[in-house]
Amino acid sequence: MRVAVIGVGHVGLVTAACLARWGHQVIGMDDDPDKIATLRSGGVPFHEPGLAELVNEGRSQGRLRFTDDVDDALADVAVAFVCVGTPSLPGGAPNLSFVERVGQAAANHATGDLVLVEKSTVPANTGVRLTQVIVREQARNGSSVSIDVASNPEFLREGQAVHDTLHPDRVVVGTDSERAAAALRDVYAPLLERHDCPYLRTDLVTAELIKHASNAFLATRISFINAIARICDQVGADVAVVAEGMGHDHRIGAHFLRAGLGYGGSCFPKDVDAFIHLSRSLGYDFRLLEEVRRVNDAMREHILEILRAELWHLEGKTVTLLGAAFKPGTDDLRNAPALWLAERLLAEGSHVRVYDPVALVHLKTCLPDVECVDDPLAACRDAHAAVVCTEWDQVTALRGQQLAAALAYPIVIDGRNVFDPETMRAAGVHYHAIGRPATKATLRRP
Protein backbone atom coordinates (compact mmCIF):
# COMPACT_ATOMS: atom_id res chain seq x y z
CA MET A 1 0.00 0.00 0.00
CA ARG A 2 0.98 3.63 -0.47
CA VAL A 3 1.05 5.17 2.99
CA ALA A 4 1.92 8.64 4.30
CA VAL A 5 3.13 9.48 7.80
CA ILE A 6 2.60 13.13 8.70
CA GLY A 7 5.08 14.15 11.36
CA VAL A 8 8.31 12.18 11.72
CA GLY A 9 9.09 12.69 15.38
CA HIS A 10 9.54 9.76 17.71
CA VAL A 11 6.22 8.07 16.96
CA GLY A 12 6.06 9.03 13.30
CA LEU A 13 9.55 7.98 12.29
CA VAL A 14 9.29 4.61 14.04
CA THR A 15 5.88 4.07 12.44
CA ALA A 16 7.17 4.96 8.97
CA ALA A 17 10.23 2.72 9.23
CA CYS A 18 8.20 -0.26 10.46
CA LEU A 19 5.53 0.21 7.76
CA ALA A 20 8.33 0.07 5.19
CA ARG A 21 9.70 -3.08 6.84
CA TRP A 22 6.25 -4.67 6.29
CA GLY A 23 6.52 -3.93 2.55
CA HIS A 24 4.44 -0.77 2.17
CA GLN A 25 5.53 2.23 0.09
CA VAL A 26 5.90 4.95 2.71
CA ILE A 27 6.47 8.68 2.52
CA GLY A 28 7.30 10.54 5.72
CA MET A 29 6.43 14.23 5.79
CA ASP A 30 7.49 16.94 8.23
CA ASP A 31 7.52 20.72 7.97
CA ASP A 32 10.96 20.89 9.62
CA PRO A 33 13.38 21.09 6.66
CA ASP A 34 16.42 20.35 8.85
CA LYS A 35 14.86 17.10 10.07
CA ILE A 36 14.03 16.06 6.50
CA ALA A 37 17.57 16.91 5.36
CA THR A 38 18.99 14.74 8.15
CA LEU A 39 16.77 11.81 7.18
CA ARG A 40 17.55 12.14 3.49
CA SER A 41 21.27 12.07 4.26
CA GLY A 42 20.96 8.82 6.19
CA GLY A 43 20.85 10.26 9.70
CA VAL A 44 18.24 10.00 12.44
CA PRO A 45 17.37 13.14 14.47
CA PHE A 46 17.11 11.41 17.86
CA HIS A 47 18.42 8.36 19.69
CA GLU A 48 16.32 5.20 19.49
CA PRO A 49 17.99 1.76 19.41
CA GLY A 50 17.67 0.01 16.05
CA LEU A 51 15.87 2.87 14.33
CA ALA A 52 18.71 4.17 12.16
CA GLU A 53 19.28 0.70 10.72
CA LEU A 54 15.56 0.27 10.00
CA VAL A 55 15.26 3.68 8.35
CA ASN A 56 18.26 3.07 6.12
CA GLU A 57 16.96 -0.38 5.22
CA GLY A 58 13.71 1.17 4.01
CA ARG A 59 15.52 3.88 2.07
CA SER A 60 17.97 1.49 0.41
CA GLN A 61 15.13 -0.80 -0.66
CA GLY A 62 13.16 2.09 -2.13
CA ARG A 63 10.21 1.72 0.24
CA LEU A 64 10.80 4.80 2.42
CA ARG A 65 11.38 8.40 1.46
CA PHE A 66 10.93 11.80 3.09
CA THR A 67 9.54 15.18 2.09
CA ASP A 68 8.60 18.57 3.52
CA ASP A 69 5.98 19.10 0.80
CA VAL A 70 2.42 18.23 1.85
CA ASP A 71 1.28 17.94 -1.79
CA ASP A 72 3.97 15.34 -2.36
CA ALA A 73 3.04 13.48 0.82
CA LEU A 74 -0.69 13.22 0.11
CA ALA A 75 -0.52 12.44 -3.60
CA ASP A 76 -2.12 9.05 -4.37
CA VAL A 77 -1.84 7.59 -0.87
CA ALA A 78 -4.54 5.31 0.56
CA VAL A 79 -3.78 5.85 4.24
CA ALA A 80 -2.18 8.77 6.08
CA PHE A 81 -1.11 8.51 9.73
CA VAL A 82 -1.29 11.68 11.84
CA CYS A 83 1.82 11.68 14.07
CA VAL A 84 2.17 15.37 14.94
CA GLY A 85 2.78 16.73 18.42
CA THR A 86 0.03 17.50 20.94
CA PRO A 87 1.93 19.52 23.57
CA SER A 88 0.23 20.61 26.77
CA LEU A 89 -1.35 24.05 27.03
CA PRO A 90 -1.52 25.98 30.31
CA GLY A 91 -4.09 24.15 32.39
CA GLY A 92 -3.28 20.70 30.97
CA ALA A 93 -5.35 20.62 27.79
CA PRO A 94 -3.49 19.25 24.75
CA ASN A 95 -2.75 21.62 21.89
CA LEU A 96 -4.63 20.06 18.98
CA SER A 97 -3.87 22.81 16.45
CA PHE A 98 -1.30 20.63 14.67
CA VAL A 99 -3.83 17.82 14.34
CA GLU A 100 -6.37 20.30 12.94
CA ARG A 101 -3.85 21.50 10.36
CA VAL A 102 -3.34 17.95 9.13
CA GLY A 103 -7.10 17.60 8.69
CA GLN A 104 -7.17 20.83 6.71
CA ALA A 105 -4.21 19.70 4.62
CA ALA A 106 -5.88 16.38 3.85
CA ALA A 107 -9.09 18.13 2.77
CA ASN A 108 -7.13 20.46 0.48
CA HIS A 109 -4.38 18.23 -0.90
CA ALA A 110 -5.55 14.59 -1.01
CA THR A 111 -5.79 13.49 -4.62
CA GLY A 112 -7.86 10.37 -3.99
CA ASP A 113 -10.01 8.66 -1.36
CA LEU A 114 -8.10 8.61 1.92
CA VAL A 115 -8.19 7.09 5.40
CA LEU A 116 -6.79 9.62 7.87
CA VAL A 117 -5.54 7.83 11.00
CA GLU A 118 -4.93 9.43 14.38
CA LYS A 119 -1.67 8.04 15.73
CA SER A 120 -0.89 11.02 17.95
CA THR A 121 -2.27 10.75 21.47
CA VAL A 122 -5.50 12.76 21.46
CA PRO A 123 -8.47 13.05 23.84
CA ALA A 124 -11.75 11.29 23.19
CA ASN A 125 -13.91 12.87 20.48
CA THR A 126 -10.94 14.36 18.61
CA GLY A 127 -11.92 12.19 15.65
CA VAL A 128 -15.35 13.79 15.59
CA ARG A 129 -13.76 17.24 15.57
CA LEU A 130 -11.31 16.21 12.87
CA THR A 131 -14.15 14.97 10.68
CA GLN A 132 -15.94 18.29 11.14
CA VAL A 133 -12.81 20.18 10.06
CA ILE A 134 -12.51 18.04 6.93
CA VAL A 135 -16.19 18.42 6.01
CA ARG A 136 -16.08 22.20 6.42
CA GLU A 137 -12.86 22.53 4.46
CA GLN A 138 -14.16 20.38 1.62
CA ALA A 139 -17.40 22.38 1.52
CA ARG A 140 -15.26 25.48 1.10
CA ASN A 141 -12.99 24.11 -1.64
CA GLY A 142 -15.54 21.89 -3.41
CA SER A 143 -13.47 18.68 -3.04
CA SER A 144 -15.31 15.40 -3.65
CA VAL A 145 -12.56 13.19 -2.23
CA SER A 146 -13.83 10.76 0.42
CA ILE A 147 -11.85 11.04 3.67
CA ASP A 148 -12.64 8.72 6.58
CA VAL A 149 -11.12 9.22 10.03
CA ALA A 150 -9.82 6.38 12.21
CA SER A 151 -7.87 6.01 15.46
CA ASN A 152 -4.90 3.67 15.77
CA PRO A 153 -3.17 4.59 19.06
CA GLU A 154 0.48 3.78 19.63
CA PHE A 155 1.75 2.00 22.75
CA LEU A 156 5.49 2.56 22.32
CA ARG A 157 8.11 2.77 25.03
CA GLU A 158 10.95 5.12 24.20
CA GLY A 159 14.15 3.11 24.08
CA GLN A 160 12.20 0.06 22.88
CA ALA A 161 9.95 1.69 20.29
CA VAL A 162 11.12 -0.39 17.31
CA HIS A 163 10.61 -3.66 19.20
CA ASP A 164 7.21 -2.53 20.48
CA THR A 165 6.03 -1.71 16.95
CA LEU A 166 7.28 -4.94 15.39
CA HIS A 167 6.11 -7.07 18.37
CA PRO A 168 3.08 -5.27 19.83
CA ASP A 169 0.98 -6.49 22.75
CA ARG A 170 -2.10 -5.53 20.75
CA VAL A 171 -3.24 -3.50 17.76
CA VAL A 172 -6.21 -1.20 18.39
CA VAL A 173 -8.17 0.21 15.46
CA GLY A 174 -11.15 2.46 16.03
CA THR A 175 -13.39 3.71 13.24
CA ASP A 176 -17.03 3.98 12.30
CA SER A 177 -16.19 3.40 8.62
CA GLU A 178 -16.03 -0.09 7.15
CA ARG A 179 -13.80 1.19 4.35
CA ALA A 180 -11.32 2.57 6.89
CA ALA A 181 -11.48 -0.65 8.92
CA ALA A 182 -10.67 -2.71 5.82
CA ALA A 183 -7.80 -0.42 4.83
CA LEU A 184 -6.18 -0.64 8.27
CA ARG A 185 -6.60 -4.39 8.32
CA ASP A 186 -4.61 -4.43 5.05
CA VAL A 187 -1.97 -2.14 6.58
CA TYR A 188 -1.43 -4.54 9.48
CA ALA A 189 -1.83 -7.79 7.52
CA PRO A 190 1.97 -8.30 7.09
CA LEU A 191 2.49 -7.83 10.84
CA LEU A 192 -0.36 -10.16 11.82
CA GLU A 193 0.98 -12.88 9.50
CA ARG A 194 4.30 -12.84 11.41
CA HIS A 195 3.26 -11.89 14.93
CA ASP A 196 0.32 -13.33 16.82
CA CYS A 197 -1.28 -10.55 18.83
CA PRO A 198 -4.83 -9.38 19.55
CA TYR A 199 -6.34 -7.11 16.89
CA LEU A 200 -9.07 -5.06 18.53
CA ARG A 201 -11.63 -3.25 16.36
CA THR A 202 -13.65 -0.60 18.17
CA ASP A 203 -15.55 2.56 17.40
CA LEU A 204 -13.54 5.76 17.02
CA VAL A 205 -14.01 7.29 20.47
CA THR A 206 -13.32 4.01 22.31
CA ALA A 207 -9.94 3.63 20.62
CA GLU A 208 -9.03 7.19 21.59
CA LEU A 209 -9.97 6.49 25.20
CA ILE A 210 -8.02 3.21 25.34
CA LYS A 211 -4.76 5.10 24.86
CA HIS A 212 -5.39 7.66 27.59
CA ALA A 213 -6.76 5.05 29.98
CA SER A 214 -3.70 2.82 29.46
CA ASN A 215 -1.16 5.56 30.16
CA ALA A 216 -3.15 6.88 33.13
CA PHE A 217 -3.28 3.40 34.68
CA LEU A 218 0.47 2.84 34.24
CA ALA A 219 1.17 6.24 35.78
CA THR A 220 -1.11 5.31 38.67
CA ARG A 221 0.89 2.14 39.36
CA ILE A 222 4.13 4.13 39.46
CA SER A 223 2.72 6.72 41.85
CA PHE A 224 1.13 4.02 44.00
CA ILE A 225 4.42 2.21 44.61
CA ASN A 226 6.14 5.55 45.24
CA ALA A 227 3.51 6.35 47.88
CA ILE A 228 4.21 2.95 49.43
CA ALA A 229 7.92 3.81 49.34
CA ARG A 230 7.32 6.89 51.45
CA ILE A 231 5.54 4.69 54.03
CA CYS A 232 8.49 2.27 53.91
CA ASP A 233 10.83 5.16 54.69
CA GLN A 234 8.83 5.89 57.84
CA VAL A 235 8.53 2.34 59.16
CA GLY A 236 11.91 0.96 58.02
CA ALA A 237 10.58 -1.52 55.44
CA ASP A 238 12.14 -2.24 52.03
CA VAL A 239 9.89 -1.24 49.13
CA ALA A 240 11.70 -3.60 46.75
CA VAL A 241 10.64 -6.58 48.87
CA VAL A 242 7.13 -5.17 49.29
CA ALA A 243 6.82 -4.83 45.49
CA GLU A 244 8.12 -8.36 44.99
CA GLY A 245 5.53 -9.70 47.41
CA MET A 246 2.79 -7.81 45.61
CA GLY A 247 3.98 -8.80 42.16
CA HIS A 248 3.66 -12.53 42.79
CA ASP A 249 -0.11 -12.04 42.91
CA HIS A 250 -1.18 -12.73 39.31
CA ARG A 251 -3.94 -10.14 39.66
CA ILE A 252 -1.31 -7.46 40.27
CA GLY A 253 1.91 -8.51 38.50
CA ALA A 254 5.35 -6.96 38.89
CA HIS A 255 5.30 -4.44 36.03
CA PHE A 256 5.54 -0.72 36.91
CA LEU A 257 6.00 -1.43 40.61
CA ARG A 258 9.54 -0.04 40.86
CA ALA A 259 9.80 2.86 43.26
CA GLY A 260 11.97 5.78 42.21
CA LEU A 261 12.02 9.35 41.01
CA GLY A 262 8.74 8.88 39.19
CA TYR A 263 7.64 8.98 35.59
CA GLY A 264 8.75 11.53 33.01
CA GLY A 265 9.03 11.76 29.25
CA SER A 266 6.62 13.09 26.68
CA CYS A 267 3.68 10.72 27.30
CA PHE A 268 2.71 10.06 30.90
CA PRO A 269 2.85 13.66 32.24
CA LYS A 270 1.07 15.10 29.21
CA ASP A 271 -1.51 12.32 29.00
CA VAL A 272 -2.33 12.45 32.72
CA ASP A 273 -2.83 16.22 32.47
CA ALA A 274 -4.96 15.83 29.35
CA PHE A 275 -7.12 13.12 30.91
CA ILE A 276 -7.71 15.26 34.00
CA HIS A 277 -8.66 18.19 31.75
CA LEU A 278 -10.98 16.02 29.64
CA SER A 279 -12.68 14.68 32.77
CA ARG A 280 -13.25 18.19 34.13
CA SER A 281 -14.73 19.30 30.81
CA LEU A 282 -17.19 16.40 31.08
CA GLY A 283 -18.14 17.31 34.65
CA TYR A 284 -16.19 14.55 36.41
CA ASP A 285 -13.60 15.39 39.07
CA PHE A 286 -10.89 12.73 38.51
CA ARG A 287 -9.26 13.26 41.91
CA LEU A 288 -7.49 9.90 41.75
CA LEU A 289 -5.41 11.08 38.76
CA GLU A 290 -4.78 14.44 40.41
CA GLU A 291 -3.24 12.57 43.33
CA VAL A 292 -1.20 10.41 40.94
CA ARG A 293 0.29 13.61 39.53
CA ARG A 294 0.89 15.09 42.98
CA VAL A 295 2.69 11.97 44.24
CA ASN A 296 4.87 11.92 41.14
CA ASP A 297 5.90 15.55 41.50
CA ALA A 298 6.59 15.07 45.21
CA MET A 299 9.22 12.38 44.55
CA ARG A 300 11.54 14.94 42.99
CA GLU A 301 11.14 17.32 45.89
CA HIS A 302 11.91 14.37 48.20
CA ILE A 303 15.37 14.03 46.63
CA LEU A 304 16.08 17.70 47.31
CA GLU A 305 14.99 17.23 50.91
CA ILE A 306 17.48 14.38 51.32
CA LEU A 307 20.26 16.46 49.78
CA ARG A 308 19.53 19.39 52.08
CA ALA A 309 19.47 17.08 55.11
CA GLU A 310 22.83 15.55 54.19
CA LEU A 311 24.65 18.70 53.01
CA TRP A 312 22.98 21.24 55.36
CA HIS A 313 22.49 23.65 52.45
CA LEU A 314 23.10 23.41 48.71
CA GLU A 315 24.85 26.69 47.96
CA GLY A 316 28.38 26.10 46.75
CA LYS A 317 28.00 22.31 46.84
CA THR A 318 28.86 20.14 43.85
CA VAL A 319 26.13 17.62 43.08
CA THR A 320 26.50 14.97 40.38
CA LEU A 321 23.46 13.68 38.52
CA LEU A 322 24.05 10.25 37.03
CA GLY A 323 21.76 10.22 34.02
CA ALA A 324 19.86 13.01 32.30
CA ALA A 325 17.35 11.31 29.97
CA PHE A 326 14.03 10.41 31.56
CA LYS A 327 14.76 6.70 31.00
CA PRO A 328 17.59 4.59 29.55
CA GLY A 329 17.66 3.93 25.81
CA THR A 330 16.65 7.45 24.78
CA ASP A 331 18.07 10.98 24.63
CA ASP A 332 14.67 12.49 25.49
CA LEU A 333 14.80 15.15 28.22
CA ARG A 334 11.12 16.08 28.18
CA ASN A 335 9.85 16.10 31.77
CA ALA A 336 13.02 14.28 32.84
CA PRO A 337 13.42 14.24 36.65
CA ALA A 338 17.14 15.03 36.23
CA LEU A 339 16.33 18.21 34.32
CA TRP A 340 14.00 19.36 37.10
CA LEU A 341 16.60 18.56 39.75
CA ALA A 342 19.35 20.36 37.84
CA GLU A 343 17.23 23.49 37.53
CA ARG A 344 16.39 23.50 41.25
CA LEU A 345 19.98 22.81 42.31
CA LEU A 346 21.27 25.64 40.12
CA ALA A 347 18.65 27.95 41.59
CA GLU A 348 19.91 27.12 45.10
CA GLY A 349 23.52 27.87 44.16
CA SER A 350 24.87 24.37 43.56
CA HIS A 351 27.43 23.43 40.96
CA VAL A 352 25.78 20.67 38.92
CA ARG A 353 27.61 17.97 37.02
CA VAL A 354 25.71 15.58 34.78
CA TYR A 355 26.66 12.30 33.14
CA ASP A 356 24.60 10.72 30.36
CA PRO A 357 25.81 8.53 27.46
CA VAL A 358 23.56 10.09 24.79
CA ALA A 359 21.66 13.16 26.04
CA LEU A 360 24.40 15.64 27.00
CA VAL A 361 24.26 17.57 23.72
CA HIS A 362 20.58 18.32 24.36
CA LEU A 363 21.18 19.05 28.04
CA LYS A 364 23.83 21.67 27.27
CA THR A 365 21.31 23.45 25.05
CA CYS A 366 18.63 23.39 27.78
CA LEU A 367 20.91 24.19 30.72
CA PRO A 368 24.19 25.77 29.63
CA ASP A 369 25.26 26.29 33.26
CA VAL A 370 25.61 22.58 34.04
CA GLU A 371 28.94 20.79 33.66
CA CYS A 372 28.55 17.89 31.25
CA VAL A 373 30.90 14.92 31.77
CA ASP A 374 31.01 11.89 29.49
CA ASP A 375 32.34 9.44 32.11
CA PRO A 376 30.22 8.53 35.15
CA LEU A 377 33.09 8.06 37.56
CA ALA A 378 34.81 11.27 36.46
CA ALA A 379 31.51 13.09 37.00
CA CYS A 380 31.56 11.94 40.65
CA ARG A 381 35.12 13.03 41.38
CA ASP A 382 35.23 15.43 44.36
CA ALA A 383 31.45 15.97 44.30
CA HIS A 384 29.66 16.35 47.61
CA ALA A 385 26.89 13.91 46.57
CA ALA A 386 25.75 11.85 43.61
CA VAL A 387 22.15 11.23 42.60
CA VAL A 388 21.20 8.31 40.34
CA CYS A 389 18.56 9.70 37.97
CA THR A 390 18.63 7.23 35.05
CA GLU A 391 19.42 3.52 35.28
CA TRP A 392 21.86 3.38 32.37
CA ASP A 393 24.07 0.26 32.28
CA GLN A 394 27.11 2.52 32.66
CA VAL A 395 25.66 3.77 35.95
CA THR A 396 24.51 0.44 37.36
CA ALA A 397 27.97 -0.99 36.61
CA LEU A 398 29.59 1.38 39.12
CA ARG A 399 30.84 -0.20 42.34
CA GLY A 400 30.51 1.14 45.86
CA GLN A 401 34.27 1.28 46.37
CA GLN A 402 34.65 3.38 43.20
CA LEU A 403 31.98 5.82 44.31
CA ALA A 404 33.32 6.10 47.84
CA ALA A 405 36.82 6.83 46.55
CA ALA A 406 35.72 9.38 43.95
CA LEU A 407 33.27 11.49 45.96
CA ALA A 408 34.41 14.20 48.37
CA TYR A 409 31.64 12.99 50.68
CA PRO A 410 30.61 9.38 50.00
CA ILE A 411 26.91 10.28 49.71
CA VAL A 412 24.86 8.49 47.07
CA ILE A 413 21.13 9.06 46.63
CA ASP A 414 19.78 6.27 44.46
CA GLY A 415 16.71 7.66 42.74
CA ARG A 416 16.22 4.44 40.78
CA ASN A 417 17.01 1.82 43.45
CA VAL A 418 19.67 0.16 41.28
CA PHE A 419 22.24 -0.61 43.98
CA ASP A 420 22.14 -3.06 46.89
CA PRO A 421 22.07 -1.15 50.21
CA GLU A 422 24.24 -3.61 52.12
CA THR A 423 26.87 -3.66 49.38
CA MET A 424 26.98 0.14 49.46
CA ARG A 425 27.26 0.14 53.26
CA ALA A 426 30.12 -2.35 53.17
CA ALA A 427 31.92 -0.10 50.67
CA GLY A 428 31.65 2.88 53.03
CA VAL A 429 28.93 4.72 51.10
CA HIS A 430 26.41 6.90 52.88
CA TYR A 431 23.49 5.51 50.86
CA HIS A 432 19.89 6.61 50.45
CA ALA A 433 17.38 4.89 48.17
CA ILE A 434 13.65 5.30 47.62
CA GLY A 435 11.67 3.39 50.24
CA ARG A 436 14.64 1.33 51.42
CA PRO A 437 16.55 1.64 54.71
CA ALA A 438 19.37 4.17 54.51
CA THR A 439 22.89 3.00 55.34
CA LYS A 440 25.24 5.28 57.19
CA ALA A 441 28.96 5.64 56.69
CA THR A 442 31.54 7.81 58.41
CA LEU A 443 31.89 10.95 56.34
CA ARG A 444 35.42 12.10 55.59
CA ARG A 445 36.41 15.62 56.47
CA PRO A 446 36.45 17.91 53.40
SULCOR-V235414 format. One record per backbone hydrogen bond with DSSP energy under -1.0 kcal/mol. CO is the residue of the C=O (numbers start at 1). NH is the residue of the N-H. E is the energy in kcal/mol with one decimal. If there is no record, write none. Layout:
co = {CO & CO}
nh = {NH & NH}
e = {E & E}
This chain:
co = {1 & 2 & 2 & 3 & 4 & 5 & 6 & 9 & 10 & 11 & 12 & 13 & 14 & 15 & 16 & 17 & 18 & 19 & 20 & 25 & 26 & 27 & 28 & 29 & 32 & 33 & 34 & 35 & 36 & 37 & 38 & 39 & 48 & 50 & 51 & 52 & 53 & 54 & 55 & 56 & 57 & 58 & 58 & 59 & 63 & 65 & 67 & 69 & 70 & 74 & 78 & 79 & 80 & 81 & 82 & 82 & 87 & 89 & 93 & 96 & 97 & 98 & 99 & 100 & 101 & 102 & 103 & 104 & 105 & 106 & 114 & 115 & 116 & 117 & 118 & 123 & 125 & 126 & 127 & 128 & 129 & 130 & 131 & 132 & 133 & 134 & 135 & 136 & 137 & 138 & 146 & 148 & 150 & 151 & 157 & 160 & 161 & 162 & 163 & 171 & 173 & 174 & 177 & 178 & 179 & 180 & 181 & 182 & 183 & 184 & 188 & 189 & 191 & 198 & 200 & 202 & 203 & 204 & 205 & 206 & 207 & 208 & 209 & 210 & 211 & 212 & 213 & 214 & 215 & 216 & 217 & 218 & 219 & 220 & 221 & 222 & 223 & 224 & 225 & 226 & 227 & 228 & 229 & 230 & 231 & 232 & 232 & 238 & 239 & 240 & 241 & 242 & 243 & 244 & 246 & 249 & 249 & 254 & 267 & 268 & 269 & 270 & 271 & 272 & 273 & 274 & 275 & 276 & 277 & 278 & 279 & 280 & 284 & 285 & 286 & 287 & 288 & 289 & 290 & 291 & 292 & 293 & 294 & 295 & 297 & 298 & 299 & 300 & 301 & 302 & 303 & 304 & 305 & 306 & 307 & 308 & 311 & 314 & 317 & 318 & 319 & 320 & 321 & 321 & 322 & 322 & 332 & 333 & 334 & 336 & 337 & 338 & 339 & 340 & 341 & 342 & 343 & 344 & 345 & 346 & 349 & 351 & 352 & 353 & 354 & 355 & 359 & 360 & 362 & 363 & 367 & 371 & 375 & 380 & 383 & 383 & 385 & 386 & 387 & 388 & 390 & 392 & 393 & 395 & 399 & 400 & 401 & 402 & 403 & 406 & 409 & 410 & 411 & 412 & 413 & 413 & 415 & 420 & 421 & 422 & 423 & 424 & 425 & 429 & 430 & 431 & 432 & 435 & 439}
nh = {25 & 78 & 79 & 27 & 81 & 29 & 83 & 13 & 14 & 15 & 16 & 17 & 18 & 19 & 20 & 21 & 22 & 24 & 23 & 3 & 65 & 5 & 67 & 7 & 36 & 37 & 38 & 39 & 40 & 41 & 43 & 42 & 51 & 54 & 55 & 56 & 57 & 58 & 59 & 60 & 61 & 63 & 64 & 62 & 26 & 28 & 30 & 73 & 74 & 111 & 115 & 4 & 117 & 6 & 119 & 120 & 95 & 92 & 89 & 100 & 101 & 102 & 103 & 104 & 105 & 106 & 107 & 108 & 109 & 110 & 148 & 80 & 150 & 82 & 152 & 126 & 129 & 130 & 131 & 132 & 133 & 134 & 135 & 136 & 137 & 138 & 139 & 140 & 141 & 142 & 114 & 116 & 118 & 174 & 160 & 164 & 165 & 166 & 167 & 200 & 202 & 151 & 181 & 182 & 183 & 184 & 185 & 186 & 187 & 188 & 192 & 193 & 195 & 171 & 173 & 175 & 207 & 208 & 209 & 210 & 211 & 212 & 213 & 214 & 215 & 216 & 217 & 218 & 219 & 220 & 221 & 222 & 223 & 224 & 225 & 226 & 227 & 228 & 229 & 230 & 231 & 232 & 233 & 234 & 235 & 236 & 237 & 242 & 243 & 244 & 245 & 246 & 247 & 248 & 249 & 252 & 253 & 257 & 271 & 272 & 273 & 274 & 275 & 276 & 277 & 278 & 279 & 280 & 281 & 282 & 284 & 283 & 286 & 287 & 290 & 291 & 292 & 293 & 294 & 295 & 296 & 297 & 298 & 299 & 301 & 302 & 303 & 304 & 305 & 306 & 307 & 308 & 309 & 310 & 311 & 312 & 313 & 317 & 351 & 384 & 353 & 387 & 323 & 355 & 389 & 390 & 326 & 336 & 265 & 340 & 341 & 342 & 343 & 344 & 345 & 346 & 347 & 348 & 350 & 349 & 316 & 319 & 371 & 321 & 373 & 323 & 363 & 364 & 366 & 367 & 370 & 354 & 379 & 383 & 408 & 409 & 320 & 413 & 322 & 415 & 392 & 396 & 397 & 398 & 403 & 404 & 405 & 406 & 407 & 382 & 411 & 430 & 386 & 432 & 388 & 415 & 261 & 424 & 425 & 426 & 427 & 429 & 428 & 431 & 412 & 439 & 414 & 239 & 431}
e = {-2.7 & -2.4 & -1.2 & -2.2 & -2.9 & -3.0 & -2.8 & -2.8 & -1.4 & -2.5 & -2.7 & -2.5 & -2.3 & -2.5 & -2.0 & -1.8 & -1.7 & -1.9 & -1.8 & -3.0 & -1.8 & -2.4 & -2.4 & -3.8 & -1.9 & -2.4 & -2.2 & -2.2 & -2.5 & -1.5 & -2.7 & -1.2 & -2.1 & -1.5 & -2.9 & -2.4 & -1.8 & -2.1 & -2.3 & -2.5 & -1.7 & -2.3 & -1.2 & -1.4 & -3.1 & -2.8 & -1.7 & -2.1 & -2.1 & -1.2 & -1.8 & -2.6 & -3.1 & -3.1 & -2.2 & -2.2 & -3.3 & -2.5 & -3.6 & -2.4 & -2.1 & -1.5 & -1.9 & -2.4 & -2.7 & -2.8 & -2.1 & -1.6 & -2.4 & -1.9 & -2.2 & -2.7 & -2.4 & -3.7 & -2.8 & -1.6 & -1.7 & -2.9 & -2.3 & -2.0 & -2.2 & -2.2 & -2.6 & -2.5 & -2.4 & -2.6 & -2.1 & -1.6 & -2.2 & -1.9 & -2.8 & -3.0 & -3.2 & -3.2 & -2.5 & -2.5 & -1.7 & -2.3 & -2.2 & -3.2 & -2.8 & -3.1 & -2.2 & -2.4 & -2.2 & -2.4 & -1.9 & -1.8 & -2.0 & -2.1 & -2.7 & -1.8 & -2.8 & -2.4 & -2.9 & -2.1 & -1.7 & -1.7 & -2.0 & -2.1 & -1.3 & -1.3 & -2.9 & -2.3 & -2.2 & -2.4 & -2.1 & -2.1 & -2.4 & -1.9 & -2.0 & -1.9 & -2.4 & -2.5 & -2.3 & -1.7 & -2.2 & -2.2 & -1.9 & -1.5 & -1.4 & -2.5 & -2.2 & -1.1 & -2.0 & -2.1 & -1.1 & -2.1 & -2.8 & -1.8 & -2.5 & -2.1 & -2.9 & -1.2 & -1.8 & -2.0 & -2.6 & -1.2 & -3.5 & -2.7 & -2.1 & -2.5 & -2.4 & -2.3 & -2.4 & -2.7 & -2.5 & -2.3 & -2.2 & -1.2 & -2.9 & -1.6 & -1.0 & -2.1 & -1.6 & -2.0 & -1.9 & -2.3 & -2.0 & -2.9 & -2.0 & -2.4 & -2.1 & -1.2 & -1.2 & -2.0 & -1.2 & -1.5 & -2.1 & -2.0 & -2.4 & -2.7 & -2.1 & -2.2 & -2.8 & -1.4 & -2.5 & -1.7 & -2.7 & -2.6 & -2.3 & -3.0 & -1.1 & -2.4 & -2.3 & -2.0 & -2.1 & -2.1 & -1.5 & -1.7 & -2.7 & -2.7 & -2.2 & -2.2 & -2.9 & -2.5 & -2.0 & -1.3 & -2.6 & -1.6 & -2.7 & -2.6 & -3.1 & -3.0 & -2.7 & -2.7 & -2.2 & -2.6 & -2.0 & -3.6 & -1.7 & -2.7 & -2.0 & -2.2 & -2.1 & -1.2 & -2.7 & -3.1 & -3.2 & -1.0 & -1.8 & -2.5 & -1.6 & -1.6 & -2.2 & -2.8 & -2.0 & -1.9 & -2.4 & -3.2 & -2.7 & -3.8 & -2.2 & -2.7 & -2.5 & -1.2 & -1.6 & -2.2 & -2.5 & -2.5 & -1.3 & -2.6 & -1.7 & -1.1 & -2.5 & -2.2 & -3.8 & -3.1 & -1.8}
